[in-house]
Amino acid sequence: MNDPRPAFRDTSLSRDDRIADLLSRLTLEEKLGLLHQYHRPVERLGMGPFKTGTEALHGLAWLGEATVFPQVVALGATWNPELVEQVGAAVADEVLAFNHEDPVKVGRNVWAPTVNPLRDPRWGRNEEGYSEDAWMTGLMGAAYARGLKGDGEVWKTAPTVKHFLAYGNEADRCTTSSNMPPRVLREYEFAAHRPALAGGDAVAVMLSYNLVNGRPAHVTPLVNDELRTWTDDEVFIVSDAYAPNNLAQLQGYFEDLPTAYAAAVKAGLDSFTQDDDRPDEVLGHLAAALERGLLDEADIDTAVRRNLFVRFGLGEFDPEDPYAGIGREAVNSPEHRALAREAAAQSITLLQNNGILPLQGPGKQAPKKIAVIGPLADVQMQDWYSGTLPYAVTARQALAERAEVVHTEGVDRIRLRHKTGYVTAVEDGKALEITDTVGAAAQFDLFDWGGWSYTARNVATGLYLDGRRDGTVGADSTGPHEFDVHETFTIVELEGGKLAVQQRHGPEGAPGRWLALQDGRVGLAEDRADAAEFDFDFVVKGREAAAELARDADVAVLVLGDHPLVNGRETEDRTDLELPSSQRWILGTVLAANPNTILVTTSSYPYSATWAAKHVPAVLWSGHGGQEWGNALADVLYGDRDVEGRLPQTWYTGAAELPAMLDYDIVASDATYLYYLGQPLYPFGHGHSYAEFKYANLTVDKEHAGPGDELRVTVEVANTGDRDGVEVVQLYSHQCGSRVKQPLRQLRGFDKVRLAAGETRTVAFTVAVDDLAHWDNVTGRMIVEKSRQRLMVGRSAANIVLSASVRVDGEVVPARDLAAPVAATANDAYSGVLWRDESRTSGDVIAAEEAGGWIMLGDCDFREGGYTAVTARVAGPASQLTLRADDPLDGDLLAKIDTPATGGVYDYADVTVDLARTEGVKDLYVSFEGPVRLSTLAFAEAS
């Protein structure tokens, strides 16, 4: 470097000026080298390598032992954003410790938090989200990001919220499209994503794999048109892994990769996470886009500036590192272990209790002998984004510190009997053969994880059955632990009562292969016809062993739940909400043997545990709680501390209560606690305390309020029990009267209060009237509508204790003015149609894929004298539109529009026809008699 102190290293200058100076010094080739996840160094300027994307969802992941905190859904169950921020700060320190040891491998741009709201509990990545409520998700996500970033001028890490946008299914996630009407987009999706950016807590966003309204999220115009308006700062946009190539491959949205990459950059993508640490092909496609005129250097400069924004924010070009003192001692420090225990304890949720809990207290003698039973009783699970556990305290271990403990996993031990012998582990489990052995090498513990997914652990090796890519089979795996799970199998009944064993997942998504005999050994065959036929011999029946232990114990603690990498994980949604069948059998058998049975479910998601809700004395839930979960559970079971968790999402009685997995319109489908009309198994916000609480004297400081005002809501909460306790006081609202469908209840605030026995405290909430707004399709903006707002305080969304109402002097929505063209997407109701992309770069339209769909545009003002003609802007195949007033089938016929075939779905034509005379304000129904896309309707004035 010729300049001994270039301006970009001068900390007396503004960050923007420093970035501009460095940008001006880079060649075009050097700039391109900064647009991949692995930045190429620029040695002549002293710029070293830089890597985006360190996984830090609930602890530092994939890099070695680090503190493992509870899963994100469990952190959501704490209802404690201050605690979540502390966890984020602890994780940031551990990222810094690893970064200081290897800054090339461990970057400080972290890919967390996940802020996708938990719309459907079957979503495979349910454990990654904080709540089904968008506002709460945004609050918790912002808190975690705030902890990750720190409060210094130089950031500890650069948090990246993910995944934008409307992402909540795993099946075919790269090719499915999320239908996003404007209200759902703005009231639900944006509400979850905005807070971390608007508050300056996150500095980056990761785009999602799916399409939104038919357009890949990686080229959505919402990044530049909406997301970047939420903050005055730069926002760094990264792709999800291997998603850029999908644009021209799986999704087929563009003809080739240079065209796709150019479109992504113009839409706001700044960094390509593609091909791991091999950037050459990505940079080649970007160079080709430049050569073809699809991009110019100004486009590259914009993206590079945002990359540099992150690097400068992390202090890379400053003379000193303010965090240089954070070293390896921060990793799994005593303080972080204590925080992990605290977070786990606050996440545990008591769903029901007949008085059996706590196990110890005044007038209650602690049990002397506890049967700790279940496949999760003596193990701590790690999900894909967990860190590597430095240690794990299990339920069995922690309870054994307090009482005599007897333990069994309660799983069946079997032999796989072939007509020639038994499947046997040989060569230390590296292979399987058929032998006449009946001992441990031929015995397998069979774990049922639901969805017909099983893992099998060999008794001799203590390791799991593993179907390898090369077609061989062994019993030498530690169990599901990689992204591609190859340790899960399903059992298929054949004719004649024989059984076959099929691997659940084949290589690269291929159909699962079958256990078969190959040259005397057990291998994998592609065809079912080649599958070996087996009988199952039971060595031990798990539920009988469990019942025997439970029968002689004072208390049985049954620990059931999921394996986070099986039947509900990234790339795999659940199909139902049931506990695995063998776990249900264990529960029934153990309860019959010992009525003092406590069910502890530890899982990434809710279950429809209806039988347990009716019969089991006490039921608790938590997400997988990290390294200190066992200690936290023991603290709660014994009453050393109150149970503080509350459900962050609804527990339903069954999957039949849910809309289709791909139905993202929570308003139309009555989804989430906001709109759900049924009676849930356990409602959003539910959770019991060991203490008793009474609410009184709910007050609102105003009887009338308007936009810009704030409402102060107070309520007295008293602990009327004989022990200290924790209550989560929840404030909901409901708008009474509206031109559109409103939530039945909507969370507006909560406060976690700790009250001594006999203590009373006044809890106060502040509600901004502007936050009561909803999206209005007539005016095309968020509005506060003139209405009465009911403010409700309670213990859950379904347990409202007190309420009061306020008159809100908001807007009266006018009738829809037909003097300007009306967008079809501005409809108030619809059936049988989809939201689709108007062009590859901008806009949405309504598309019918077959006859029978309709949209309703409410409150259309046809004026005195009416209109004489209507013009439809349409694209696609030839079809017909029918316009009626007030009813899609029997309403007055206003027009029939024969739409022509256009050159394609992005080639629009205007079709004008006469309009039957009608006057006044009517609901306009547009019915689709076949596949066609409708952009707008324009009405001509009467002459």
N, C-alpha and C positions, 0 to 999 in steps of 0.2 A: 504494500500500500504506500503510495507516494505521500498522501495526506497524513501527517502524524496524528491528527485528531479530526477525522471527518465529522461533519455535522451530525450524522446519525448516531454518533457516540457521545454527543454533547448533551448531558442530562439537564442543562439549563434551558434547552429548547423544548417546545411543546412536543408531545408524542407525535402529533400529526406532521409537524415539520421534520422531525427525525425520519419518519417513515417515508415522506416525500423525497428526502435527500437520498436515502438508500435506494429507493425505487429508481431514481434518476441515474444511478450508477450501474444498474444492471443491464446486461445485454438481453435481447429477446430470448436467446437460447437459455440464459441463466434464469430468466423469469419463468419460462416454461418448466424448468426443473423444480420450481417451488409449488407446482400445482398437483403433485402426487403426494400420497400419504407420507412417503419417505422423501423429504426435501433433499435435493442434491446440494452438496456444499459448494460455496463460492470462495475458494481459498484466497483469491487475490484481494477480497474484501474482508477476510477474516471471518467469514460465515461458515460455521460448522454444519454438520448434518443435523436434521431435525425430523422428528417423527410425530405425527398426530396419532391420537387414539391409544390411551392407556385405560384399560377397563377398571372401573372403580365404583361399581354399582352399590355394593354394600360392604366394601373392603377392597383392597388391592388384589386383583385377580391375575392368575396365570404366570406369576413371576416368582413363585416361591412362597414360603410361609409368611403370612401376615395376618393381622387381626381379622377374624371373620365375624362381622356383625350380623344381626338377624336379617332375613330377606326383606326386600323393600315393602312387600305387602304387610309384613309384621311391623316394620317401622311405621307404616300407616296406621296400624292398630294401636300404636301408642297414643295417638291423638295429641302429640306433643311436638310441635315444630321446633321448639328450643332444643329438645333432646336430639332431634334429627339433625339440626345444625351442628351440634357438638360431634355427632358421628361423622358428618362431612368433614369437619375440621381435623378429626383424628385421622381419617383416611388421607387427607391432604398431606399431613405430616409424614405418613408412611410412604406416600408417593415421592415426596421430596427426598426421603432417606434413600430409596432405591435409585432415584434419579441422580443423586450425588455420587453414587457408586458407579452407575453406568448411564450417562445422559443420552447415549445413542440408542440403547435398547428401551429405556423407560422414559417416555416423554411426559411432559407436564400438561399437555392437552388431554384431559380425561373425558371419557365418553360416559357421562352420567350427569344428571339423573334421567331416568325414564319418566316421562310425564303423560304417557298415553293413559286415559282414564279406563277403568276396568268395567267396560260396558257389558261384557258377557263373561261369566265365570268359567266358561269352557275354554277360553283363550289359553293357548299353550304357554304364553309368557305372563300369565296372571301374576306370578310372584314378583315380577319386575315393577308393577305399578303400586301406587300408594292408596288409591281409592276409586270407587265408581263415581264419586262426586267430582266434577271438574274443578270447582273452586278449591276444594280441599286438596286435590292433586296438585294444583298450581301452588298452593300455600306450602305444602310439604316439599315439593320439588324445588321451590325457591329457597327454602331453608337449607336443604342439603347442598344446593349449589353455593349458597352464601358461605357455608362452612368450608367447602372445597376451595373457593376462591380466596377467602380471607378478607381482611379489612384494610390491608396495606395498599399503598399506591402501586407497588409491584405485587402481582397476584401470586399466590402460592401455586395454584393450578388454574387452568382455563377450562371451566366446566362446559360441557356440551349437552344440551337437552335433546332427548330423542323420544320418539321418531316422528318427524313431521311428514305425513299428516294422516289422520283417520285410519290408523293401523291397529287392528285388533283381531286378526285371524291368521293362523299359520298355514292351513291347508291351501295350497296353490297361492301363497302369499305374493309371489312375484307377478302373477297374471290376473288376480282378482281385482275388481274395482269396488271401492267403497262409495256408496251412494250418499251424497252429502247435500241435502237441501240447505238453503241459507241459514235457517234457524239453528239447525244442529251444528253446522259448521261454526257459527259465531258464538252461540250460547254454550256449547259443550266442548267442541274441539279447541277453538281458540282460547276459551277460558282456562283450559288446563295448560296450554303452551305459553301463554303471554306473560304470566307473573314473573318468572325467573328472568326473562329478558327485559321486561319493562322496569323491573327493580334494579337492574344492573348486576344481578347475581350470577347469571350465566352469560357467556360471551359467544357461544357457538351453538349450532343446531345441526343434528344429523337428520337427513331425509330418510323416508321409509321405502320399503320394497314395493309396496302396493301401488295401484293406480287409484286416483281420486276422480270420480266422475268421468272415467274413461281415459284420463290422461295420467301418465306415470308421475308419481310424486317428485321424481328427480327433475322434472321440467315444469313443475307447477308454477304458474304466474303469481301464486299467493305468497311466494317467498319475497319477491320484490314489491308487489302491490300491497301486501298486508303485513307480513311478519316484520319487515324492516322498518315499518312505520311505528312499531311499538317502542322503539328506543332511538335516541339521537346518536348512539354509538354505532360503530361498525358491528355487524353480525357475521361471523365466520361460518360458512355452510360446508359441511362435509357429506360425502356420500356414505351410504352403508356399504358393507363389504361386498364387493363383486357386483354391486347393483348397476354401475354405469354401463357395463356390457349388455345388461338385460334390455336396455332401451332399443337396441337393434337386433337382439337375439330372442330371448324368451318372450319379450313383449312385442317385438316386431313393429315398434312404433315409428322407427326411422329406417331408412333404406340401408344405411351403413354406419359404422362407428364414428368416422369424422363428423358426419352430419349430426349424429346423436350427441357427441361430446360438445359440439358447437352450440347446440340448442340448450344443453345443460348449463354451460357457462353463461350464456345470455340470460337464462332463467334464474341465475344466481348461485350456481354451484361453484365453490372456490377450491375444493380439494377432492381428488379422485382416489377413493379407497378401492383399488383394483390391482389384482395380480400380486398381492402381498408386497414384498420388498423389491419387486422387479418393475421399475417404472418405464422401461423403454417403449413398450407397446402403447401405453397411455400417451406418452409424450409424442410418439410418432403420429398418433391419431390427431392430437391437437395441432401438431405442425402441419399435417395435411389439411386440416380445417382452415388454417391460416393461408396456406397456398391456394386453396380453392375460393378464398374470399368469404367463407362462412363466418370467420372471426377476423377481427383486426387487432392491432396491438393495444388499442384502448381497452378492449374487452379483457385482454390478458392482464393489463395493468390493474384493472379494477379487482380482479380475483387475487392477484399477487398482493395488492395493498391490504386486503383482508387477512391473508396469511401472515404478512408482516405485523399487522395489528396484534395478532396473538403472540408472536415472538417478542415484540417490544413490551407487551403487557406483562410478560413473564420475566422481563428484566434481562433478556439475553445480551443486549448490547450496552448494559450499564457496567460501570467499573467494579461494582461490588454486588454480591449476592446477599440480600438481607436475611436469607434463610440458610446460609452456609453452615450454621451451627446445628442444624437438624440432621442427625446421623442415624446409624443403625439402631441406636438405643431407643429410638421412637417406635420401632416396629415391635408390636406385641408387648408394649411397655405395661407395667402394672396399672397405669392410669387407663390405658386402652382396654385392658382386660376387665377392669372395673366398669368401664363404660359399656362394654359388650354385655356384661351381666345385667347392668341397669336397663339397657335397651331391651334385652330379652325379657326381663321381669315385667317391664311396662307393656310389653306386647301381648302377654298371655291374657286370654279373655275367657271369663267364666260365662258359659252359655246358659247353664241351669244348675241348680243346687237345691237339694231337699234338706240341707242342714248337715250333710256328711262332711262338708268342708267348712272351715279348715280342720285339718286332722288333729290339731292341738289348740287348746285355749282354755279359758276359765271354765271349770267344771267338766272338761273333756280330757281324758287321758290319751296320750299319743299311742298309736298302734305299736305293738311290739314286733309284729311280723307282717311284712308287706310282700305280696306277690307282684312282681313287676314283669308284665307280660306284653308280648307283641313284637312285630318285626322291626319296630323303631325304638324299642325300649332300651337298647344298649348300643346305639349307633347315632352319630350325627351326620346327616346327609349334607352334601355340597351340591348346589345347582351349578349350571354352566358358568355363571358369572360370579360364583363365590371365589374367595381366595382359597389358598391351601391352608387347611387347618393346622396351626402349630400344636394344638392339642384339642381334645374334645371331652367335655364333661357330659355324660349321658344321664338319662333318668335313673337307670339302675345304679350307676356309680354315686350319684348325689344322694339318693334315698338310702343307700347302704351306709352312708355316714350317720344316719339318724335312727335306723332300725335294722333288725334282721331282715334280709332280703333274699327271696328265692326268685329265680328268673327262668323264663323260657321264651323263645321267640314265637312259639305257637304256630310254627309252620310244619307242613307235612314233610317227612323224610321218606324218600322213595328210592326204588331201584327201577331202572328201565330194562325190562326183560325182553330180549329178542329170542326167537326160537332156538338160536344157537348159543345163548348165554346172556351175560349182563354187560351193559355199557360200563366200562371201567377206565378210570384215569391211569395212564402209564407215563413213564418218563417225567415224573414230577408234574403231571398235568399237562405236559406239552402236547399230548395226543390222547385219543380215546380208542380203545379196542373192545371187542366182544370177548369176554373171558368167562370162566366158571366161578370167578370170585364173587362172594356175597358180602364181603366186609366193607370197611370204610371207603375204599377206592371205588366201589360200585354203588355208593349211596350219595344221594343228592338232596339237599334242603331246597324245597320248592317255594319261592316267594311269589305271591300273587299281588300285582300292582294295579289291577283293574284294566278294563279294555282288552281283556284276553292277553295281557302281557305278563310274562313270567320270567324270573331269573332263577337259575339253579346253581347252588353252591356245592361243590364236591366236599364231602366230609373229610376225606384224607388230605386234600391240598388246602382246604379252607378258601379256595378261589373258585371263580365262577366260570360256567360254561360259556364258551366264546367261539362264535362262528367267524372265521377270519376271511379277509378279502380273497386269499388264494384258494379258498374252498376247503381248507383244513379246519378241524375242530379240536379244541383243547379245553382244559379246566384249569386255566392259569391266569385269568384276568381278575383284577381287583373289583370288577363289577362295572356297570355303566359309569364312564368317567370322561369320555371324549365327546366331541360334537357329533360324530357319527357313532351311534350306539349299535354295537353288534353283539351284545350279551343278552338280548331279550328274545323270547320265543313264545309261540302260541301252541296250544295242544289241539289237534284236529282229530275228531272221531271218525274212524273209517267204517265201512261196512263190516259186519261181523263182530263189532265191538272192539276191534284193535284201534290203536292210537298212532298218530304220526306227529312229529315235532317239526314245526316250521319256524325259521328265523323271522322275526318281525320286520326287519329292515335289511334289504340287500344293498350291495355296493351302489353308491350314487343314486339312491332312490329306486333301484330295480326291485321287482317283487322278491319277497323273502325266499330263501332256498330251504331245502328240506334235509333233515338228518338222513344220511344214507350210508350204506356200507361200501367202502372202496378199498379193494385189496386188503381186506381184513381189518381195516381201520374205519372209524366213523368220520365221514366227511360231509360235504354239502352238495346236493344235487339240485339242478335247476327245475326239473320236472317232478310233479307230484307222483307220477307213475313210478319213479325211482326211489321214492321215500321208503325208508325202513319201517316196518310195522312192529309196534311194541305193545306190551302190557305194563301197567304200573303195579309194582308190588309195594305196599305200604310197610315201611319199617316202623315208623312212628306216625300216628295221626295227631297233628298239631293241636287241634282243639281239645282232644282228650287229655293230652299232656298238660295243656293250659288249665283245664278244669281241675285236674288233680292237684296242681300247685295252689290254685286259687281257693280250693275248698278248705285247706288247712291254715289259711292266712287270715289275719284280722281284717285286712283291706286288700283289694286287688286294684292295682293301677295298670290299666290297659292302654298301651301307647300304639296307636294306629295312625295310618296316613299314607302319604305317597312317597315314591322315589322321584326326586325332582327332574330326573333325566328319563323317566319312563311314563308313558300315558299322560301327556300334558307337559309340553316343553317346547322350546323353540323348534319350529318346523312341524309340530304335532299338537293339534287341538284335541280336547276330550270330546267324546260323543255323548256322554251322559254325566250325571253328577253323583253317581252312586259310589259308596265305599266298595272296594274290591270284595267280591263275593266271599272269599275265604276269611277276610277280616270281619265281615258281618257274622259269619258262623262262629268265629272265635268269640265275638262280643256276646252273642246269645248264650253260648255254652258257659263262658266264664260267669256271666251274670246269674245264670241258673245255679251255678256251683257256689257263688258267693254274692249275696245281695248287696254287700258293701263294695260295689265296684265303681271305680271312677274311670271314665273314658277321657283320655287325653288324645286329641287329634292334632298332629303336627303335619301341616300340609301347605302346599303352594297355592291352594285354592279352596273354596267352599265345597262342602258335600251336602247331599240331600239325605241327611241322617235322621229320617223321620222316625224310624223304630227306636233309635237311641233316645230321641227327644221324648218319647212316650214312656220309656221303661227304665232308663239308666238314672241313678240317683244324682250324679254330677257329671257334667260334660264341660270340658275346656278345649279351647283351640289356640294354637299359635302357628305362625309360619315357622319354617325351619329357622331355629333361633341362634345358630352360630355356636362358637366354641364354649360359651358359658351357659348354654340353655338348660342343662341338667340342674345346675345350681339355682338358676332362676326359678325353675319349676318347683324344686323342693322348697324354696323360700315361700312360694305362693301356696303350695299345698299345705304346708304346716302353719300358714298364717303369720309368718314372720313379717310379711308385708301384705297389703291389700292387693286384690286383683285389679289392675288398672286398665287393661286392654278393653277396647270397644271395636266392634266389627267395622271395618272400612268398606264392606260391601255386603249386599243382601245374600242370605242363604235361602235358597228356594226349596220347595218341597220336591221338585223334580225338574228335569229338563223340559218337560211339557209346558212349564210356566214361562219358558223363554221363547222369544222370536227366533227366526232362522239365524244361523251364525253370521251370515253375510248381510243381515238387515241392520244397517247402521243408523237408521232413522229412529232414534229413541222416542221421538214425539209421536209419530204415527203408530209405532208398534207397542206403545205403553211400556217401554223398557226402563230399567234401573229404578231405584226407589223413587225417583222423581215422578214417574208416571204409572208405576205398577199398581194395578187395581186389585190384585189378589191378596191373600194372607200368607206372608212368607213364613218359612220355618223359623228363622231368626232375622229380624229386620236390620237394616243399616243403622249403625250407631249402638247396637244392642251390646250389653254386657253387664253382669251383676258385680256388686261389691259385697264384701263381708259386712259392711256397715249398712245402716238404714238411713235414708234421707227423705226429707220433706221439703217441698217447695211452697212458697207463699209470697203474696204481695208483688205480683208482676205489675210493673208500671212502664208506661211509655211517656216520654216527656212532652209529646205533642199529640194533639188530636187531629191536626191537619198539617200536611207538609208538602213541599214541592221540590222539583229538581234543584239540586245544589244544597238542599238541606241535609242535616244529619239527624237521625233518631237515636236517642239514648234509651236503652231498654235495661231495666234492672229487675232482679228477682232475688228474694231471700232464700238461701239454701241452708237447711239445718241438718246436722248429723244427729239423728234421734236414737242412734244405737249406743251400745256400750263399749265400742272399740273405735279407734281412729280409722278413717277411711278416705277413699278417693272417689270423687264423683266427676264425671264429664258432663257438664251442663251444656245442652245443645239448643241453639236457637234456629228455628225454621220460619219460613214465610210462605204464604199462599195468597196469590192475587185472586180476589173474589170479583169476577166479572171481567170479561175481556172479549175482544173480537176474535181472538184465537185461543186455542187450547193452551192452558197453563199447567205447570207442574202442580201436583197435589200437595207437595211440600218440597221446600228447597233449603238446604243448609245455608245459613247466613253467618254463623259464628259458633264458637264453642270455647269452653274454658275448663281446664282440668284443675279442680280445686281439691286441696287436702284439708280435711276438717277433723279436728280432734273430737272425741266423743262429747256430745252436748254442745258443740260449737255451732254458731250461726254466722253466716257471712253473706253480704250483699254482693252479687255477681252482676257486673255491668257489661253491656255490649253497645257498640256504636255501629249503626247501620247507615251507610250513605244512601239516600234516596236514589241517586243515580245508579247505584248497583242493583236496583230493582228493575232495571230496564230489560227489555227483550227485543229481539230483532223483528222489525215490522216490514213485511213484504210490500206494502202499499207505498210507504215513504222511502224504502230502501235504506234504512238506518236503524240503529238502536234507539228505542224510545222508552220513556217512562209514561205509561198510559194512565189516564184518569181512572181511578179505581179505589176500592177499599182493600187494604193489605192487612191480612191477618198474621200477626206475629205470635209464634208458638214456642214455648219452652218445654223441653222434655228430656227423657233419658234415652230416647232413640227416635227414629223417624216414625215409628208406630206407637210410641208411648209418650204422647203429649200430655203434659200435666196442667199447664196453664196457658191461656192465650189472651190477646188483646188485639184491638184493631185500630188502624189509622187511615184517615182519608188522605189520599194522595192526589194533589191537584196537578195532575199531569196532562198529557195531550189527549184530545179526542181524535182518533184516527179518522181522517176524512174519507169520503167515498173515493174509489179509485178513478183518477182522471184519465179518460180514454183519449184525450186530445194528443197525447204523446204515445209512441209505440209502447206496448206492454210486453215485458219479457215473459216468456212461458215459464221460466224458472221462478218467477215471483208468485207462483200459485200458492194458495192456502191449503189445498188438499189434493191428493192424487191417488191413483190406483193403477197398477199394471204398467207403469212407465218408469224410465230411468233418467237420471241426470247424466249428461254426456258432454264431451268437449266440443265447443263450437268450432275451434280450430286447434292446431297443434300448439299454439302459443298462448291463446287467451279465450276467455268466455266459456259459458256453459249453455246448453240447450236441453230441451226435453226430448227424449227419444222413446218411441214405441217399437218394440221388437216384434209385436204381433197385434192382431186386432183385439179390441176390448178395453184398452187402457183409456184413462181420462185424467184431466186436471181441472181444478176449480179455481177460478180467479174471483175472489169474493168482493162484494160491494162495488161492482162496476157501475159508474154513473153514465147512463146512456143519455142523460139530459132530456129536457123537454124538446120534442121534435126528433130526437134520436139521431142515429147515423144511417147512412145509405149504403156504405160499402165497407168491406174489411179486406185487408191485405195480410196474407200469411207469408212469412219468410221461412222457407222450408228447404230441406236437403234430403237426398237419399232416394230410395225406390219410389215409384208411383204409388200413390195411396189416396186416402180420402180423410178429411177432417169434418166433423160435425159439430156445430156450435148450437147450444141450447141455453135457455135461461132457467135458472133455479133448480134444475134436475137433469142428470145426465141421460136419463131414459125417456122421461115423460114431459120434460120442460118444453116450452115453446121453441119450435125450430127457428133458428135465426139464419143459419147458412149451412150449405154443404160445399166444401172446397175440395175439388179434385186436384191433387198435387202431382206435378210431373216428376218423372225420373230425372235426376240431375246427374252431373258427371261423377259425383261421389258424395260421401257424407260431409265433406267440407266445402262443397260447391252449392251455394244457396241460390234459390230463385224466389222471386216475389210473385205471388198469385193473388189476384184481386177478384172478388165476386161481390154480387149485390147482397146486402144485409136486410133481412126482414125488419120492419120498423118495430122498435120497442122503446119505451121511455122509462125514466126513473132509475133507481138503484137496484141492480139485479146481481145475483151470483151467476157468473158465466162459466159454463161447462164446455170443455173442448174434448171431444171423444176422438180417438184414433182408430180408424177402421183397418189399419195395417201398419207395417213398419215405415216410419218416417221420422225425421227430426224437425222440431218446431223451435225456431228462435224467438220470433216476436209476432204479435198481432198489432196491426195499425188500423185505426178506424177513421173513415172519412166523414167530414162534417155533412150534415143535411143541407141541401141547397135552399 
